[in-house]
Amino acid sequence: MYKQGLTVYVQDMWNLSDFIYYLISYGNIALQFIIGYNPVICKVCMCIIVVFLVIKTFFFLRIYPTLTPIIVMLKRVVYDLRIFLFFYLILITLFSQLLAVLGLGNNYDKVVELQTIDGIETNVTTTAKVDPTKGTEYNAVGLHLGEWAWTLRLSMGDFSAIGPSTGLKGAENWIFWFIWGLIVIVTCVIFLNFIVAEASNSYNMVTEFLGEFIA
């Protein structure tokens, strides 16, 4: 940075990542001396540091010939799959809206209250809506993001949304199973296989290129 200048230095992505890594590392040390290691800001800094450590580790692993194809493949596959992953994100977001419209996780409980009617005390049973975050896996983020997470897990073969579907009654339960089958077929059976095929194709291209380069 001293020889090239700050403008030229930050144009290289690796230089910029190193600069951010060093800045956050020294900042994290100062924060832990001042406010301790338990505050959220220190934990965020440490998480960012670990992410940059993973990136730097992969970068230096390219030195070894046996690991070079894997590292290059990871970089190439992520770039080649950018359109597929963007379309996959759209699918997950839109399919999660189906579960949101259905009201998955919005359970209702029967509430028995003692009321006085015409001077006579009697038990009256009513239906009350349960707190949307009560009894669910997503107490911190709420049900809307929870349904997005359910859809993502369904697309990977984790059928965690079946449990909360017990709160649905009658026709809503039939609609849920139709949506469940649609999500599984489109995202898990079809789309993820497209991603696997594209990743395999990218790996073959990388290995062939490196084989010709080494030869």
N, C-alpha and C positions, 0 to 999 in steps of 0.2 A: 504493500500500500504506500510505503514511503517512496519507493522508486517510481512506481507507475502513476501514483495519484489516486485519490479516493474514487473518482468517476470511473476510471478504467478498472480499478480493483473490484468494485461492486457489480460490474457487468458480468463477471464470472460467477455462476451459481454456486460453485463449490467454495469460492472465497467468501461469498456472502453467508453461506451456511456456517462456515468456520467462524466468521466474525460474530454471528448471532450466538453460536455455541459458547464461545469464550465470554461474551458479554453476559449471557444468562448464568453461566457457571460462576463467575466472580460476583455477580449480583446476588446469586443464591447464597454464597458464603457470607456476604455482608448482611443479608436479611436474617440468616440463621443466628448470627452473632447479636443482631439488634432485637429481633422479636421472637426468636426460637424457630424450631423446625415444624411445629404443629400447625401454624396458620395455613389457610388454604393457598395463599399466594406462594408460600414455600413449596407446597406440594405440587402446584401447577408448574413451577420452575423445574422441580426435579423430574416431573413427567416429560417436560420438553427436552431436558438434558438427556434422558434415556432414549427418546426418539432419535435425537441427533447422534447418539452413540451407536444406535443400530445402523443408521445411514453411513457413518464413518467406518464402522466395522465391515459392512458390505463393500465399501469403496476400497479398503485395503486388502480384502480377501481376493480381489482380482489379481493380486501378485502371483498366486498359486495357479499353475496351469489347469489342475483338475477342478478348481472351483470357478475358473473364469467363465465357462459356458453357463453355469447356473446363475451367476450374478448378472451377466449380460442378458440372459433370458428373462430374468425378473424385470429388468429395466425395459426390455423390448416388449414383453407381454403386457405390462401395465400401459405402455403407450399404444399398443395395437388394440387393446380392449377398451379404450376410452369411450368409443361410440357405444359399444355393447353395454358398458357399465352405466353410461348416461341413460340409455333406454331402459335398463334394468331398474334404475332409480325411479324413473317415471312409472314403470309398471307397479313397483312396490307402493309408491305414493297413491296412485289411483285405486289400486285394489284395497288399500287400507281404508279408503273412503267408503267402500262397500260395507266393511265391518262397522265403520262409524255410523253410517245411515241405519244399519240394522240395530245399533245400540248395544253392541257386544260389551259386556261388563257393567252395563247400567242395570243392576239388579234391583228388584223391589221386594221389600219384606212386609209381612203382615204384622200390623201393630194393633194390639188389644188395649183399648182405653176404657176406663170407667167413667161413664157419663150419666148425668141426671136428666131423664126424659119424663116429663109430666110428674115430677116429684119422685120418680122411681129410679134408683141407681141400677144401671145395667151395663154389661160389657159390650162395647161396640168395636167390631173388627174393621179396620181400614187398611188400605195399601199405601205404604210410604216408600219413597225412593231412597235407596241407600246412597250414602256418600260415594261419588264416582271413583274415589281412590281407595275406598274401604274394601279390604279383602282381595286386592289385586296385586300383581307383581310390580306395578309401576306407581308406587305411592308418591314418588317425588316429581315425576314428570306429567302425571295425569293420564287419562284414558286415551286421549287423541294420539299422543306419541306412543302410548302403549299399544294401540291398534296397529300403528306403523311397525312397531317392533314385532308384534305377533305375525304380521304379514311377512316380514323379513325372515322370521324363524320358520314359518310355514314353507317359504321358498327353499329353505335349506334342509327340509325334512324333519324339522322339530315341530311337532303338532301340539304346541303348548296352548293354542287358542281353543282346543276342544273342551278343556276344563271350564273356562268362563262361559261357554255356550250353554251350560246347564241352567243358567238363569233365563234363557229364552223359552218362550211358551208357544205351543201350537204351530201355526204357519211360519213363525219366525225361525223356529228350529229347522224346518225343512229348507227355508231359504238359506240359512247358515250352511247347511251341508252342501247345497248347490254351489255357493260361493267358495266353500272350502275345496271342493273338487276342482273348480275352475282355477283357483290360485295354484293348487298343487300341480295341475296338468300344464298350465302355461308357464309358470316360473320355475318349478322344480324339475319336471320331466322334460320340457322342451327347451326353455331358454338356457338353463344351466348347462345342458349338453352342448348347446351352441358355443358357450363360453369355453368349455373344456376342449372342444374341437379347435377353436381358434387359438387357444393356448398351446395345444399340441403342434399346430401348424407353425406358430411363432418359434417354438423350441426347435423344430426341425430346421427352419431357416437359419437360426442362430448357430446350431451345431454344424450345418453344412458350410456356412460362411467362415466360421472359425477353423474348420478342417482345411478349407482351401487356403486360408491365410497362413496357418502354421506350415502347410506343405510348401 
